[in-house]
Amino acid sequence: MERDRRRARRLGWLGYTLARGLGCTLRLYVEGWEPIERHLQQGTGAVMVSWHGRTLIPANYMRGRGILAMISLSRDGDIQNEIFTRFGFRTLRGSTSRGGVRAALEAAREVRKGAVLAFTPDGPRGPSGKFQLGALLIAQKAHAPIYPAGIGAHPRILLPTWDRYLIPLPFARAVFLIGEPVWVPEDADKDDFARLAEQLENAINALQDRAEAIARGAKP
């Protein structure tokens, strides 16, 4: 167990150092951040959602703000927890596959108290780009809005992982777009959840497509 902890600390330090070093070189364009900043300053809760494979760019931008992130209980999650902690995030451990209900309820309590939660609704195992319902449950219980976000970069590489993890090349043009908030009604039923999941999935994809276009030179 101690050996696993030491391994996670070492790999977490390495991952953070590489991600932060790369992040310092990026030419970053951000749009739509102002409402999130107001939530942080006023202590009003919110949930921001983007795909699992696009976390490097927002992690660099959101560092040191005390934003909450949910990290899986897996060994890979141990490493991610080290990385996100070094970026200045607060973390909760759990996922849709392990510790999900407990972690979701704890996240909802934190958001209701005023936390901004960064959440990847297709994690931790996918399928990639498929909006699972955990974020909706958290937002409903916390009476908080959900903000979709899209991330793009060029030039970049996409790793051969399930989430096609995006790594921008040094000095790449990177784009981080936050969309309009979506609220989950307190009395939302199963059909409402399915509709909202589809709406947010489409919103993330549209923002991501626009972010990619801007990164390749289109006007914002």
ZADODREN-308722 format. One record per residue (C-alpha): x, y, z; residue number from 1. Coordinates in pm, whole numbers, plus 50000, padded with zeros to 5 digits. Layout:
// ZADODREN-308722
<atom px="X" py="Y" pz="Z" num="NUM"/>
...
// end
This chain:
// ZADODREN-308722
<atom px="50000" py="50000" pz="50000" num="1"/>
<atom px="50276" py="50244" pz="50095" num="2"/>
<atom px="50457" py="50145" pz="49776" num="3"/>
<atom px="50147" py="50234" pz="49574" num="4"/>
<atom px="50124" py="50572" pz="49749" num="5"/>
<atom px="50488" py="50649" pz="49675" num="6"/>
<atom px="50436" py="50550" pz="49313" num="7"/>
<atom px="50128" py="50775" pz="49284" num="8"/>
<atom px="50320" py="51067" pz="49438" num="9"/>
<atom px="50614" py="51024" pz="49201" num="10"/>
<atom px="50400" py="50988" pz="48889" num="11"/>
<atom px="50169" py="51265" pz="49005" num="12"/>
<atom px="50462" py="51502" pz="49048" num="13"/>
<atom px="50593" py="51407" pz="48703" num="14"/>
<atom px="50251" py="51446" pz="48540" num="15"/>
<atom px="50194" py="51783" pz="48705" num="16"/>
<atom px="50541" py="51911" pz="48610" num="17"/>
<atom px="50496" py="51815" pz="48245" num="18"/>
<atom px="50137" py="51946" pz="48225" num="19"/>
<atom px="50221" py="52274" pz="48396" num="20"/>
<atom px="50535" py="52324" pz="48188" num="21"/>
<atom px="50340" py="52262" pz="47869" num="22"/>
<atom px="50056" py="52485" pz="47988" num="23"/>
<atom px="50294" py="52777" pz="48033" num="24"/>
<atom px="50372" py="52774" pz="47661" num="25"/>
<atom px="50014" py="52778" pz="47531" num="26"/>
<atom px="49851" py="53075" pz="47358" num="27"/>
<atom px="49519" py="53052" pz="47535" num="28"/>
<atom px="49183" py="53203" pz="47436" num="29"/>
<atom px="48907" py="53183" pz="47700" num="30"/>
<atom px="48544" py="53282" pz="47652" num="31"/>
<atom px="48248" py="53268" pz="47891" num="32"/>
<atom px="48449" py="53241" pz="48214" num="33"/>
<atom px="48292" py="53546" pz="48383" num="34"/>
<atom px="47987" py="53365" pz="48530" num="35"/>
<atom px="48211" py="53096" pz="48680" num="36"/>
<atom px="48430" py="53366" pz="48833" num="37"/>
<atom px="48122" py="53524" pz="48989" num="38"/>
<atom px="48023" py="53190" pz="49143" num="39"/>
<atom px="48373" py="53160" pz="49291" num="40"/>
<atom px="48374" py="53514" pz="49427" num="41"/>
<atom px="48020" py="53506" pz="49564" num="42"/>
<atom px="48037" py="53151" pz="49699" num="43"/>
<atom px="47740" py="53028" pz="49498" num="44"/>
<atom px="47763" py="52671" pz="49374" num="45"/>
<atom px="47790" py="52557" pz="49014" num="46"/>
<atom px="47889" py="52253" pz="48810" num="47"/>
<atom px="48105" py="52279" pz="48497" num="48"/>
<atom px="48118" py="51982" pz="48260" num="49"/>
<atom px="48358" py="51890" pz="47980" num="50"/>
<atom px="48479" py="51566" pz="47829" num="51"/>
<atom px="48732" py="51345" pz="48009" num="52"/>
<atom px="48989" py="51370" pz="47733" num="53"/>
<atom px="49014" py="51751" pz="47748" num="54"/>
<atom px="49125" py="51827" pz="48103" num="55"/>
<atom px="49484" py="51947" pz="48054" num="56"/>
<atom px="49397" py="52295" pz="47926" num="57"/>
<atom px="49126" py="52385" pz="48183" num="58"/>
<atom px="49337" py="52239" pz="48466" num="59"/>
<atom px="49609" py="52489" pz="48382" num="60"/>
<atom px="49367" py="52780" pz="48353" num="61"/>
<atom px="49169" py="52696" pz="48670" num="62"/>
<atom px="49471" py="52620" pz="48889" num="63"/>
<atom px="49488" py="52762" pz="49240" num="64"/>
<atom px="49121" py="52862" pz="49259" num="65"/>
<atom px="49004" py="52593" pz="49501" num="66"/>
<atom px="48773" py="52436" pz="49243" num="67"/>
<atom px="48641" py="52093" pz="49333" num="68"/>
<atom px="48713" py="51788" pz="49115" num="69"/>
<atom px="48583" py="51433" pz="49143" num="70"/>
<atom px="48857" py="51174" pz="49095" num="71"/>
<atom px="48803" py="50799" pz="49059" num="72"/>
<atom px="48913" py="50549" pz="49326" num="73"/>
<atom px="49133" py="50355" pz="49081" num="74"/>
<atom px="49514" py="50347" pz="49079" num="75"/>
<atom px="49508" py="50587" pz="48785" num="76"/>
<atom px="49282" py="50802" pz="48998" num="77"/>
<atom px="49548" py="50807" pz="49271" num="78"/>
<atom px="49788" py="50963" pz="49021" num="79"/>
<atom px="49525" py="51206" pz="48892" num="80"/>
<atom px="49448" py="51304" pz="49250" num="81"/>
<atom px="49812" py="51396" pz="49303" num="82"/>
<atom px="49815" py="51600" pz="48982" num="83"/>
<atom px="49494" py="51791" pz="49051" num="84"/>
<atom px="49593" py="51858" pz="49411" num="85"/>
<atom px="49920" py="52009" pz="49289" num="86"/>
<atom px="49717" py="52226" pz="49051" num="87"/>
<atom px="49534" py="52365" pz="49353" num="88"/>
<atom px="49205" py="52178" pz="49316" num="89"/>
<atom px="49011" py="52029" pz="49604" num="90"/>
<atom px="48925" py="51666" pz="49530" num="91"/>
<atom px="48657" py="51412" pz="49611" num="92"/>
<atom px="48724" py="51046" pz="49546" num="93"/>
<atom px="48457" py="50843" pz="49368" num="94"/>
<atom px="48306" py="50775" pz="49027" num="95"/>
<atom px="48005" py="50630" pz="48852" num="96"/>
<atom px="48159" py="50283" pz="48886" num="97"/>
<atom px="48299" py="50292" pz="49243" num="98"/>
<atom px="48171" py="50493" pz="49535" num="99"/>
<atom px="47938" py="50675" pz="49302" num="100"/>
<atom px="47632" py="50746" pz="49516" num="101"/>
<atom px="47834" py="50849" pz="49822" num="102"/>
<atom px="48064" py="51071" pz="49615" num="103"/>
<atom px="47773" py="51228" pz="49425" num="104"/>
<atom px="47588" py="51315" pz="49746" num="105"/>
<atom px="47906" py="51455" pz="49902" num="106"/>
<atom px="47970" py="51659" pz="49587" num="107"/>
<atom px="47613" py="51791" pz="49596" num="108"/>
<atom px="47660" py="51899" pz="49959" num="109"/>
<atom px="47982" py="52084" pz="49868" num="110"/>
<atom px="47822" py="52255" pz="49569" num="111"/>
<atom px="47522" py="52354" pz="49775" num="112"/>
<atom px="47763" py="52513" pz="50023" num="113"/>
<atom px="47913" py="52718" pz="49739" num="114"/>
<atom px="48176" py="52504" pz="49565" num="115"/>
<atom px="48233" py="52508" pz="49191" num="116"/>
<atom px="48266" py="52148" pz="49074" num="117"/>
<atom px="48459" py="52053" pz="48759" num="118"/>
<atom px="48313" py="51725" pz="48634" num="119"/>
<atom px="48373" py="51493" pz="48338" num="120"/>
<atom px="48035" py="51332" pz="48264" num="121"/>
<atom px="48179" py="51061" pz="48036" num="122"/>
<atom px="48436" py="50942" pz="48292" num="123"/>
<atom px="48602" py="50751" pz="48431" num="124"/>
<atom px="48565" py="50471" pz="48173" num="125"/>
<atom px="48346" py="50608" pz="47899" num="126"/>
<atom px="48204" py="50570" pz="47651" num="127"/>
<atom px="48382" py="50884" pz="47541" num="128"/>
<atom px="48153" py="51179" pz="47472" num="129"/>
<atom px="47847" py="51013" pz="47631" num="130"/>
<atom px="47683" py="51227" pz="47899" num="131"/>
<atom px="47613" py="51013" pz="48205" num="132"/>
<atom px="47364" py="51129" pz="48465" num="133"/>
<atom px="47586" py="51194" pz="48769" num="134"/>
<atom px="47634" py="51566" pz="48699" num="135"/>
<atom px="47258" py="51613" pz="48663" num="136"/>
<atom px="47192" py="51445" pz="48997" num="137"/>
<atom px="47456" py="51659" pz="49169" num="138"/>
<atom px="47320" py="51982" pz="49020" num="139"/>
<atom px="46962" py="51889" pz="49108" num="140"/>
<atom px="47044" py="51806" pz="49470" num="141"/>
<atom px="47257" py="52121" pz="49502" num="142"/>
<atom px="47004" py="52352" pz="49327" num="143"/>
<atom px="47291" py="52472" pz="49109" num="144"/>
<atom px="47339" py="52542" pz="48736" num="145"/>
<atom px="47545" py="52327" pz="48500" num="146"/>
<atom px="47779" py="52502" pz="48256" num="147"/>
<atom px="47893" py="52304" pz="47949" num="148"/>
<atom px="48249" py="52364" pz="47830" num="149"/>
<atom px="48442" py="52284" pz="47513" num="150"/>
<atom px="48819" py="52268" pz="47470" num="151"/>
<atom px="49035" py="52257" pz="47159" num="152"/>
<atom px="49397" py="52307" pz="47058" num="153"/>
<atom px="49613" py="52314" pz="46745" num="154"/>
<atom px="49859" py="52166" pz="46682" num="155"/>
<atom px="49795" py="51875" pz="46916" num="156"/>
<atom px="49812" py="51500" pz="46950" num="157"/>
<atom px="49533" py="51264" pz="47055" num="158"/>
<atom px="49655" py="50971" pz="47260" num="159"/>
<atom px="49536" py="50616" pz="47170" num="160"/>
<atom px="49332" py="50593" pz="47492" num="161"/>
<atom px="48958" py="50536" pz="47537" num="162"/>
<atom px="48902" py="50912" pz="47576" num="163"/>
<atom px="49141" py="51018" pz="47296" num="164"/>
<atom px="49320" py="51240" pz="47547" num="165"/>
<atom px="49424" py="51573" pz="47394" num="166"/>
<atom px="49777" py="51700" pz="47447" num="167"/>
<atom px="49854" py="52034" pz="47281" num="168"/>
<atom px="50201" py="52068" pz="47138" num="169"/>
<atom px="50426" py="52338" pz="47286" num="170"/>
<atom px="50318" py="52693" pz="47192" num="171"/>
<atom px="49991" py="52564" pz="47045" num="172"/>
<atom px="49681" py="52780" pz="47019" num="173"/>
<atom px="49446" py="52656" pz="47293" num="174"/>
<atom px="49080" py="52745" pz="47336" num="175"/>
<atom px="48851" py="52708" pz="47641" num="176"/>
<atom px="48484" py="52799" pz="47590" num="177"/>
<atom px="48210" py="52798" pz="47857" num="178"/>
<atom px="47848" py="52795" pz="47745" num="179"/>
<atom px="47514" py="52900" pz="47887" num="180"/>
<atom px="47394" py="52745" pz="48214" num="181"/>
<atom px="47138" py="52467" pz="48230" num="182"/>
<atom px="46920" py="52411" pz="48537" num="183"/>
<atom px="46781" py="52076" pz="48650" num="184"/>
<atom px="46424" py="52112" pz="48784" num="185"/>
<atom px="46376" py="51992" pz="49141" num="186"/>
<atom px="46096" py="51763" pz="49024" num="187"/>
<atom px="46279" py="51633" pz="48712" num="188"/>
<atom px="46186" py="51275" pz="48625" num="189"/>
<atom px="46360" py="51007" pz="48422" num="190"/>
<atom px="46249" py="51156" pz="48091" num="191"/>
<atom px="46366" py="51503" pz="48195" num="192"/>
<atom px="46707" py="51363" pz="48288" num="193"/>
<atom px="46739" py="51192" pz="47949" num="194"/>
<atom px="46643" py="51514" pz="47769" num="195"/>
<atom px="46885" py="51728" pz="47970" num="196"/>
<atom px="47167" py="51477" pz="47922" num="197"/>
<atom px="47117" py="51494" pz="47546" num="198"/>
<atom px="47095" py="51876" pz="47558" num="199"/>
<atom px="47422" py="51906" pz="47751" num="200"/>
<atom px="47596" py="51643" pz="47541" num="201"/>
<atom px="47507" py="51842" pz="47229" num="202"/>
<atom px="47614" py="52168" pz="47395" num="203"/>
<atom px="47958" py="52030" pz="47491" num="204"/>
<atom px="48009" py="51892" pz="47140" num="205"/>
<atom px="47907" py="52221" pz="46978" num="206"/>
<atom px="48141" py="52419" pz="47204" num="207"/>
<atom px="48421" py="52172" pz="47136" num="208"/>
<atom px="48371" py="52196" pz="46760" num="209"/>
<atom px="48383" py="52576" pz="46785" num="210"/>
<atom px="48691" py="52562" pz="47006" num="211"/>
<atom px="48866" py="52343" pz="46752" num="212"/>
<atom px="48776" py="52583" pz="46471" num="213"/>
<atom px="48910" py="52882" pz="46666" num="214"/>
<atom px="49228" py="52693" pz="46749" num="215"/>
<atom px="49279" py="52634" pz="46378" num="216"/>
<atom px="49240" py="53003" pz="46297" num="217"/>
<atom px="48869" py="53082" pz="46274" num="218"/>
<atom px="48752" py="53411" pz="46424" num="219"/>
<atom px="48610" py="53379" pz="46778" num="220"/>
// end
